[in-house]
């Protein structure tokens, strides 16, 4: 903890405020306002060898442990304390053993690490075998909620308990209960993830006995946290400065990252004036954008300063390291620069360019190991997940990425069911939504396998669905055209036949009477006056007319046959028409569902007949 009496005779060149990142252990002389919390934590820890620090996001849990508890323990000359600091990450057991390897690099080799991970030995037994049992270990598991937030961990948790988490938690509980070596365990966990711990009985029992809920800082604590770092650094502060800041803090969330960033920028502005004998003033604070706008403005200005290609890489980078959990909590995850380069489809040197631009700006927006040069193996993360809430653009990116992940997981689940013969291809609205998603986000295998390893299967399923839909629509067009042509042919043929029949009837009724028939008629009707007999149509002419009529009817019948032949020709033409464009209807599909299927076998494309048989 900081000591107000430690005031420099001159002004420090280094900024005394960390900004949006947590305080480091070496910065304990600048850490103020948590004296009571440190003493209460130490009392519980030394009594029970276990304590869990529970608090909201951005409440200062990590800073409290690193700059408060650890320095206080190391100051205890009665015991030889060995601090081991880890975060669970994606592979918690490996993180645990590598935490001890970092402290005892000469005693624990790489082969020892691999041997331990393949064995069923406990960490206590491993340390005793390495003759490392004579120390008092202080094991810090920071951001314990990482056990539940990684995408793979979320899937396993939905299907039951995560075996990796069970194994890790069991090892931790054995460490606390082991007689040798003496290991004192402290966890930090966000309060909104505390209920996840109830699935693990032994952990729940320890939490019920040794849980410390981190309280908010009162006004006196806040005043100390604001003013004392300035004084330790050798600067004076204008009267009323801290009251103005505390008033602003009542109107914004989250408090601590915004406060520390504003103080860091206030110091920079004060130093830039070049008159260090003047006090730090409200003018310096307000020039930075204050608590409300300062951090978001600085991030946006950095983004706007990038070249176009750098902006695309920047978006991919932040979408990779910032995400929402399945319960929609904002969270940050570590990943390698090589993985970001594969997702962004660029060289790793391009990613390093963007990281260095954010780093050189003097703002700790990205967290990574600064002791080694950046490379494809370097792992980065957000300095604090609160940046997701603070920076409007990042919040929008995270929301977009969350929707994209949900669509991909829905495709993965549908493709798995289809491969098993339990599902169908996508149709209409759902298909259109999936195609639009693919065009907009251009997903890559490196991106997809983070959430479900069967990326190729999902893409083949989508392509097969699209091909099947287009084929079905073409067949509908063929059948519709065939029906129209047949209808026209039938109507036209019916008219011709009806006309021919009417003509035959008409001619039959108007055919000339034979001579014998005329004589008989005259005999039967003597009372009639002598008729004037009109010259009759010659019999030969009548026969010729009937022949012509028969030929005309035959011609029309032949036309019907010809029209029917056109149908088959039209069908073949449509089938050969490769330029035929089938447009999917634009509708709103159902909400995507998260998948838990991880099969990786590709889907074979559905075979079809090369021709449509029309009965």
C-alpha positions in Angstrom: 0.0 0.0 0.0 1.1 3.6 -0.7 2.5 5.8 2.1 1.4 9.5 2.0 4.7 10.4 3.7 6.7 9.2 0.7 6.7 12.5 -1.3 9.4 13.0 -3.8 11.6 16.1 -3.7 11.1 16.5 -7.5 8.3 15.7 -9.9 8.3 12.1 -11.3 8.8 11.8 -15.0 6.6 8.6 -15.0 2.8 9.0 -14.8 1.7 7.8 -11.3 -1.7 6.5 -12.6 -2.1 3.2 -14.5 -5.0 4.3 -16.6 -7.6 1.6 -17.5 -5.3 -1.4 -16.6 -5.0 -2.7 -13.0 -2.1 -1.7 -10.7 0.9 -3.9 -10.7 2.6 -5.3 -7.6 5.6 -2.9 -8.1 3.2 0.0 -8.0 2.1 -0.5 -4.4 3.5 2.9 -3.4 0.9 4.5 -5.6 -2.0 2.4 -4.5 -4.3 4.1 -2.0 -7.8 3.8 -0.5 -8.0 0.1 0.3 -6.2 -0.3 3.6 -9.2 -1.7 5.4 -9.9 -4.2 2.7 -6.3 -5.4 2.6 -6.2 -6.1 6.4 -9.6 -7.9 6.3 -8.5 -10.1 3.4 -5.2 -11.0 5.1 -7.0 -12.0 8.3 -9.3 -14.4 6.5 -6.5 -15.8 4.3 -4.1 -16.5 7.1 -6.8 -18.2 9.2 -8.3 -20.4 6.5 -5.7 -20.6 3.8 -8.4 -19.7 1.4 -10.4 -16.6 0.4 -12.4 -15.6 -2.6 -12.5 -11.9 -3.5 -16.0 -11.3 -5.0 -16.9 -8.0 -6.7 -18.5 -6.4 -9.7 -16.6 -5.8 -12.9 -14.2 -2.8 -12.6 -14.4 -2.8 -8.8 -10.6 -3.1 -8.4 -10.3 -6.8 -7.4 -7.0 -7.4 -9.3 -5.4 -4.1 -8.2 -6.3 -4.9 -4.6 -4.6 -8.3 -4.7 -1.6 -7.2 -6.8 -0.8 -3.9 -5.2 -2.4 -4.5 -1.7 -2.3 -8.1 -0.5 0.8 -9.4 -2.2 3.1 -6.5 -1.0 1.6 -6.8 2.5 2.5 -10.5 2.6 6.0 -10.0 1.2 6.6 -7.4 3.9 6.0 -10.2 6.5 9.6 -11.1 7.6 8.4 -14.1 9.7 7.7 -16.3 6.7 9.3 -16.8 3.3 6.4 -16.2 1.0 6.5 -17.3 -2.7 3.7 -15.7 -4.7 2.4 -17.6 -7.7 0.0 -15.6 -10.0 -2.1 -17.3 -12.7 -5.3 -17.0 -14.7 -7.2 -20.2 -15.7 -7.4 -19.5 -19.4 -8.5 -22.1 -21.9 -6.3 -24.9 -20.3 -6.5 -24.3 -16.6 -4.3 -27.2 -15.4 -1.5 -26.2 -17.8 -1.9 -22.6 -16.5 -1.5 -23.9 -12.9 1.7 -25.9 -13.4 3.2 -23.2 -15.6 2.6 -20.7 -12.9 4.9 -22.6 -10.6 7.4 -23.1 -13.5 7.7 -19.4 -14.0 8.8 -19.0 -10.3 11.1 -22.1 -10.3 12.3 -22.1 -13.9 15.5 -23.9 -12.9 13.8 -26.6 -11.0 10.8 -27.3 -13.3 11.7 -28.1 -16.9 9.4 -28.3 -20.0 9.5 -32.1 -19.9 8.4 -31.9 -16.2 5.4 -29.9 -17.3 4.4 -32.4 -20.0 4.9 -35.3 -17.6 2.7 -33.7 -15.0 -0.1 -33.0 -17.4 -0.1 -36.6 -18.6 -0.1 -38.0 -15.0 -2.7 -38.1 -12.3 -0.4 -36.6 -9.6 -1.5 -33.7 -7.5 0.4 -30.4 -7.5 1.4 -30.9 -3.9 3.0 -34.3 -4.7 4.7 -32.8 -7.7 6.2 -29.9 -5.7 7.4 -32.3 -3.0 9.1 -34.5 -5.6 10.9 -31.4 -6.8 12.0 -30.6 -3.3 10.0 -27.4 -3.3 7.9 -28.1 -0.2 9.6 -25.9 2.3 8.1 -22.6 1.2 4.9 -20.8 2.1 3.1 -20.4 -1.3 0.7 -17.7 -2.0 -1.3 -18.8 -5.0 -3.5 -16.2 -6.8 -6.0 -17.4 -9.3 -7.2 -14.1 -10.9 -10.3 -13.9 -13.0 -11.5 -17.3 -11.8 -14.6 -16.8 -14.0 -12.5 -17.7 -17.1 -13.3 -21.3 -16.2 -16.9 -20.6 -17.4 -16.5 -17.9 -20.1 -14.3 -19.5 -22.9 -16.6 -20.7 -25.8 -15.5 -24.3 -25.4 -16.1 -24.1 -21.6 -19.6 -22.7 -22.2 -20.5 -25.6 -24.5 -19.3 -28.2 -22.0 -21.1 -26.5 -19.2 -24.4 -26.6 -21.1 -24.1 -30.3 -21.6 -23.2 -30.9 -18.0 -20.2 -30.1 -15.8 -17.0 -29.2 -17.6 -14.5 -32.0 -16.9 -11.6 -29.5 -17.2 -13.1 -27.2 -14.6 -13.8 -30.1 -12.3 -10.2 -31.4 -12.5 -8.8 -27.9 -11.9 -11.1 -27.1 -9.0 -10.4 -30.5 -7.4 -6.6 -29.8 -7.6 -7.1 -26.3 -6.0 -9.1 -27.7 -3.1 -6.5 -30.4 -2.5 -3.8 -27.7 -2.3 -5.7 -25.9 0.4 -6.2 -29.0 2.4 -2.7 -30.5 2.0 -0.3 -30.4 5.0 2.7 -29.9 2.8 3.6 -27.7 1.2 1.8 -24.8 2.8 -0.3 -23.2 0.0 -2.6 -20.2 0.6 -5.1 -19.7 -2.1 -6.9 -16.5 -3.1 -9.4 -16.3 -5.9 -10.9 -13.3 -7.6 -14.2 -13.7 -9.3 -16.8 -11.4 -10.7 -20.0 -11.4 -8.7 -22.2 -12.0 -11.8 -20.4 -15.4 -12.2 -20.6 -16.5 -8.6 -23.7 -18.8 -9.2 -21.7 -20.9 -11.6 -19.6 -22.1 -8.6 -22.6 -23.7 -7.0 -22.2 -26.7 -9.3 -19.0 -27.7 -7.5 -19.7 -28.9 -4.0 -16.3 -28.6 -2.3 -15.7 -25.1 -3.8 -19.1 -24.0 -2.6 -18.3 -25.1 0.9 -15.1 -23.1 0.9 -16.8 -20.1 -0.6 -19.5 -20.2 2.1 -16.8 -20.1 4.8 -14.2 -17.7 3.2 -15.9 -15.3 0.8 -15.0 -11.6 0.8 -17.4 -9.3 -1.0 -15.4 -6.2 -2.0 -17.3 -3.0 -0.9 -17.4 0.2 -2.8 -14.9 2.9 -1.8 -16.4 5.5 0.5 -15.7 9.3 -0.1 -12.6 9.3 2.2 -11.1 6.3 0.3 -11.8 7.9 -3.0 -10.3 11.2 -1.9 -7.1 9.4 -0.9 -7.0 7.4 -4.2 -7.2 10.6 -6.2 -4.9 12.9 -4.3 -2.1 10.8 -2.8 -0.6 9.6 -6.1 -0.1 13.2 -7.1 1.6 14.0 -3.9 3.8 10.9 -4.0 4.8 12.0 -7.5 5.7 15.5 -6.3 2.8 17.5 -7.6 0.3 19.8 -5.9 -3.4 19.8 -6.6 -5.8 22.7 -6.8 -8.3 23.0 -3.9 -11.6 21.4 -4.6 -10.2 19.2 -7.4 -11.1 15.9 -5.8 -14.6 17.0 -4.9 -15.3 17.9 -8.5 -14.1 14.4 -9.7 -16.1 12.6 -7.1 -19.2 14.5 -8.1 -18.6 13.4 -11.7 -18.2 9.7 -10.6 -21.7 9.6 -9.3 -23.0 10.0 -12.9 -20.9 7.4 -14.7 -20.2 3.7 -14.7 -17.8 1.9 -14.3 -16.1 4.2 -11.8 -12.5 3.0 -11.4 -11.3 2.5 -15.0 -12.8 5.8 -16.0 -11.3 7.6 -12.9 -7.8 6.2 -13.4 -7.8 7.0 -17.2 -9.0 10.6 -16.5 -6.3 11.1 -13.8 -3.7 9.7 -16.1 -4.7 12.1 -18.9 -5.0 15.0 -16.4 -1.3 14.4 -15.4 -0.2 14.3 -19.0 -2.0 17.5 -19.8 -0.5 19.2 -16.7 3.0 18.0 -17.6 2.6 19.2 -21.2 2.2 22.8 -20.0 5.8 22.7 -18.8 5.1 24.6 -15.6 5.3 22.0 -12.9 5.4 24.5 -10.1 1.7 25.3 -10.7 -0.9 22.9 -9.2 -2.8 20.4 -11.2 -6.1 22.2 -11.9 -9.7 21.5 -13.0 -8.7 23.0 -16.4 -6.3 20.1 -16.9 -9.0 17.6 -16.0 -11.7 19.1 -18.2 -9.3 19.4 -21.2 -9.1 15.5 -21.2 -12.8 15.1 -21.8 -13.4 14.3 -18.1 -14.8 11.0 -16.9 -17.8 10.9 -19.1 -16.1 11.3 -22.6 -12.4 11.1 -22.2 -11.7 7.3 -22.6 -14.2 6.8 -25.4 -12.9 9.8 -27.2 -9.3 8.7 -27.0 -10.1 5.3 -28.3 -12.1 6.7 -31.2 -9.4 9.2 -32.1 -6.8 6.3 -32.3 -9.1 4.3 -34.5 -9.7 7.2 -36.9 -6.0 7.8 -37.2 -5.5 4.3 -38.8 -5.1 3.6 -42.5 -8.0 1.8 -44.1 -6.3 -1.7 -44.0 -5.3 -1.0 -40.4 -8.9 -0.3 -39.5 -10.0 -3.7 -40.9 -7.3 -5.4 -38.9 -8.2 -3.4 -35.8 -11.8 -4.5 -36.1 -10.9 -8.1 -36.4 -8.5 -7.8 -33.5 -11.0 -6.3 -31.1 -13.7 -8.7 -32.2 -11.4 -11.5 -31.3 -10.4 -10.3 -27.8 -13.8 -8.9 -26.8 -17.0 -10.9 -26.6 -20.2 -11.7 -24.9 -20.8 -14.8 -22.8 -23.9 -16.9 -23.3 -25.5 -14.8 -20.6 -24.6 -11.6 -22.5 -21.9 -10.4 -20.1 -19.1 -8.4 -21.7 -15.8 -10.1 -21.3 -12.2 -10.1 -22.6 -10.1 -13.1 -23.7 -6.4 -13.5 -24.5 -5.4 -14.7 -27.9 -2.2 -14.8 -29.9 -1.2 -12.3 -32.6 -0.8 -15.2 -35.0 -4.4 -16.3 -34.4 -5.6 -12.7 -35.0 -3.6 -12.6 -38.3 -5.2 -15.8 -39.5 -8.7 -14.5 -38.7 -8.0 -11.2 -40.4 -6.2 -12.9 -43.3 -3.1 -10.8 -43.1 0.5 -11.0 -42.1 1.3 -11.0 -38.4 3.5 -7.9 -38.9 0.4 -6.0 -39.9 -1.3 -6.9 -36.6 1.8 -5.9 -34.7 1.6 -2.5 -36.4 -1.9 -1.9 -35.0 -1.0 -3.1 -31.5 2.0 -0.8 -31.4 -0.1 2.2 -32.5 -2.4 1.7 -29.5 0.5 1.0 -27.2 2.6 4.0 -28.3 -0.3 6.4 -27.7 0.5 6.1 -24.0 -2.8 4.5 -23.1 -2.9 0.9 -21.8 -5.9 -0.2 -23.8 -4.3 -3.6 -24.6 -2.7 -5.9 -22.1 0.3 -8.1 -23.1 3.8 -9.0 -21.9 6.0 -6.1 -22.5 9.2 -7.8 -21.5 9.6 -9.5 -24.9 9.3 -8.2 -28.5 5.9 -8.8 -30.1 5.7 -11.9 -32.3 3.1 -14.3 -33.6 3.2 -16.1 -30.2 2.5 -12.9 -28.2 -0.9 -13.0 -26.5 -2.9 -9.8 -26.1 -6.2 -8.9 -24.4 -8.2 -5.8 -23.4 -6.6 -4.0 -20.5 -10.1 -4.2 -18.9 -13.5 -5.6 -20.1 -15.1 -2.2 -19.1 -13.7 -0.8 -22.4 -16.5 -2.8 -24.1 -19.1 -0.7 -22.3 -17.2 2.6 -22.5 -16.2 2.7 -26.2 -19.3 2.9 -28.4 -17.7 1.4 -31.5 -16.3 -1.6 -29.6 -19.7 -2.2 -28.1 -21.2 -2.3 -31.6 -18.5 -4.6 -32.8 -19.1 -7.0 -29.9 -22.9 -7.1 -30.6 -22.2 -7.8 -34.3 -19.8 -10.5 -33.5 -22.2 -12.1 -31.0 -24.9 -12.3 -33.7 -22.4 -13.7 -36.2 -21.3 -16.4 -33.7 -24.9 -17.3 -33.1 -25.6 -17.7 -36.8 -22.5 -19.9 -37.2 -23.4 -22.1 -34.3 -26.9 -22.5 -35.7 -25.5 -23.6 -39.0 -23.1 -26.0 -37.2 -26.0 -27.6 -35.4 -28.2 -27.8 -38.5 -25.3 -29.4 -40.5 -24.7 -32.0 -37.8 -28.3 -33.0 -37.7 -28.4 -33.2 -41.5 -25.3 -35.3 -41.6 -27.0 -37.7 -39.1 -30.1 -37.9 -41.2 -32.1 -36.0 -38.6 -32.4 -32.7 -40.3 -33.2 -31.0 -43.5 -31.4 -28.4 -45.7 -32.1 -24.7 -45.2 -35.0 -23.2 -47.1 -36.3 -19.7 -48.1 -36.0 -17.2 -45.3 -33.4 -19.1 -43.2 -31.3 -19.8 -46.2 -31.4 -16.1 -47.3 -30.4 -15.0 -43.8 -27.4 -17.4 -43.8 -26.3 -16.4 -47.3 -26.4 -12.7 -46.3 -24.4 -13.5 -43.1 -21.7 -15.2 -45.2 -21.4 -12.4 -47.6 -21.2 -9.7 -44.9 -18.8 -11.4 -42.5 -16.7 -13.6 -44.8 -16.0 -16.2 -42.1 -12.7 -18.0 -42.1 -11.7 -21.4 -40.8 -9.5 -19.8 -38.2 -12.5 -17.8 -36.9 -15.0 -20.6 -37.0 -13.0 -23.3 -35.2 -12.9 -21.0 -32.1 -16.6 -21.8 -31.5 -17.1 -25.1 -33.3 -14.4 -27.1 -35.1 -16.7 -28.4 -37.9 -16.3 -25.2 -39.9 -16.0 -27.0 -43.3 -19.1 -29.1 -42.7 -21.1 -26.0 -41.9 -20.0 -24.2 -45.1 -20.7 -27.3 -47.2 -24.1 -27.6 -45.7 -24.8 -23.9 -46.5 -23.6 -24.3 -50.1 -25.6 -27.5 -50.6 -28.7 -25.8 -49.3 -28.3 -23.0 -51.8 -27.7 -25.3 -54.7 -30.7 -27.4 -53.8 -32.9 -24.3 -53.5 -31.8 -23.1 -56.9 -32.4 -26.5 -58.5 -35.9 -26.7 -56.9 -36.8 -23.2 -58.2 -35.6 -24.1 -61.7 -37.8 -27.2 -61.7 -40.8 -25.1 -60.6 -40.1 -22.7 -63.6 -40.0 -25.6 -66.0 -43.2 -27.1 -64.7 -45.0 -23.7 -64.8 -43.9 -23.1 -68.4 -44.9 -26.6 -69.4 -48.3 -26.1 -67.9 -48.8 -22.8 -69.6 -47.8 -24.2 -73.0 -50.1 -27.2 -72.5 -53.0 -25.0 -71.6 -52.5 -22.9 -74.7 -52.2 -26.0 -76.9 -55.3 -27.5 -75.4 -57.3 -24.3 -75.7 -56.2 -23.7 -79.3 -56.7 -27.4 -80.3 -60.2 -27.3 -78.7 -61.1 -24.2 -80.7 -59.9 -25.8 -84.0 -61.7 -29.0 -83.4 -64.9 -27.2 -82.4 -64.6 -25.1 -85.5 -64.1 -28.1 -87.7 -67.1 -29.9 -86.2 -69.2 -26.9 -86.6 -68.2 -26.6 -90.3 -69.0 -30.3 -90.9 -72.5 -29.8 -89.4 -73.1 -26.7 -91.4 -72.1 -28.3 -94.7 -74.1 -31.4 -93.9 -77.2 -29.3 -93.3 -76.8 -27.3 -96.5 -75.9 -30.3 -98.8 -78.1 -30.5 -102.1 -81.0 -33.0 -102.3 -80.6 -36.0 -104.7 -82.9 -36.1 -107.8 -84.8 -39.2 -106.7 -85.5 -37.5 -103.4 -86.8 -34.4 -105.2 -89.3 -36.5 -107.3 -90.6 -38.2 -104.1 -91.1 -34.9 -102.5 -93.1 -33.6 -105.4 -95.3 -36.6 -105.4 -96.1 -36.3 -101.7 -96.9 -32.6 -102.1 -99.1 -32.2 -105.2 -100.9 -29.1 -103.8 -97.7 -27.1 -104.0 -97.2 -25.0 -107.1 -94.6 -26.1 -109.5 -91.3 -25.1 -107.8 -88.6 -23.3 -109.6 -85.8 -25.8 -109.4 -82.4 -24.1 -108.7 -79.4 -25.6 -110.3 -77.9 -28.0 -107.7 -74.2 -28.4 -106.7 -72.7 -31.2 -108.7 -72.1 -34.3 -106.7 -68.5 -34.4 -107.5 -68.0 -30.9 -106.1 -69.6 -31.9 -102.9 -67.3 -34.8 -102.5 -64.3 -32.6 -103.1 -65.4 -30.2 -100.4 -65.7 -33.0 -97.8 -62.2 -34.1 -98.7 -60.9 -30.6 -98.2 -62.7 -30.4 -94.8 -61.2 -33.7 -93.7 -57.7 -32.5 -94.7 -58.2 -29.2 -92.8 -59.2 -31.1 -89.6 -56.1 -33.3 -90.0 -53.9 -30.2 -90.3 -55.2 -28.7 -87.1 -54.7 -32.0 -85.3 -51.1 -32.0 -86.5 -50.7 -28.5 -85.1 -51.6 -29.8 -81.7 -49.0 -32.5 -81.9 -46.4 -29.9 -83.0 -47.3 -27.6 -80.0 -46.9 -30.5 -77.7 -43.4 -31.1 -79.1 -42.6 -27.4 -78.2 -43.1 -28.3 -74.5 -40.3 -30.8 -74.5 -38.1 -28.4 -76.4 -38.8 -25.6 -73.9 -38.0 -27.9 -70.9 -34.6 -28.8 -72.4 -33.9 -25.1 -73.1 -34.6 -24.1 -69.5 -32.4 -27.0 -68.2 -29.5 -25.8 -70.4 -30.0 -22.1 -69.4 -27.0 -21.6 -67.0 -27.7 -17.9 -66.8 -31.1 -18.4 -65.1 -31.0 -16.4 -61.9 -33.0 -17.6 -58.9 -33.6 -15.0 -56.3 -34.3 -16.0 -52.7 -37.2 -14.3 -51.0 -36.1 -11.7 -48.4 -37.8 -12.6 -45.1 -37.0 -12.5 -41.5 -35.9 -15.8 -40.3 -36.2 -17.3 -36.8 -33.8 -16.3 -34.0 -30.5 -18.4 -34.2 -29.9 -21.0 -31.6 -26.5 -22.0 -30.1 -25.1 -25.4 -31.0 -23.2 -27.8 -29.0 -22.3 -30.2 -31.8 -18.6 -30.6 -32.7 -18.4 -33.3 -35.4 -16.0 -32.5 -38.1 -16.9 -34.8 -41.0 -17.9 -32.9 -44.2 -21.3 -33.4 -45.7 -21.4 -35.1 -49.1 -23.3 -33.1 -51.7 -26.7 -34.4 -52.5 -26.7 -36.2 -55.9 -29.5 -35.4 -58.4 -30.8 -36.7 -61.7 -29.3 -34.9 -64.6 -32.8 -34.5 -66.2 -36.3 -33.9 -65.0 -38.7 -36.6 -66.0 -42.1 -35.1 -66.8 -44.9 -37.6 -66.8 
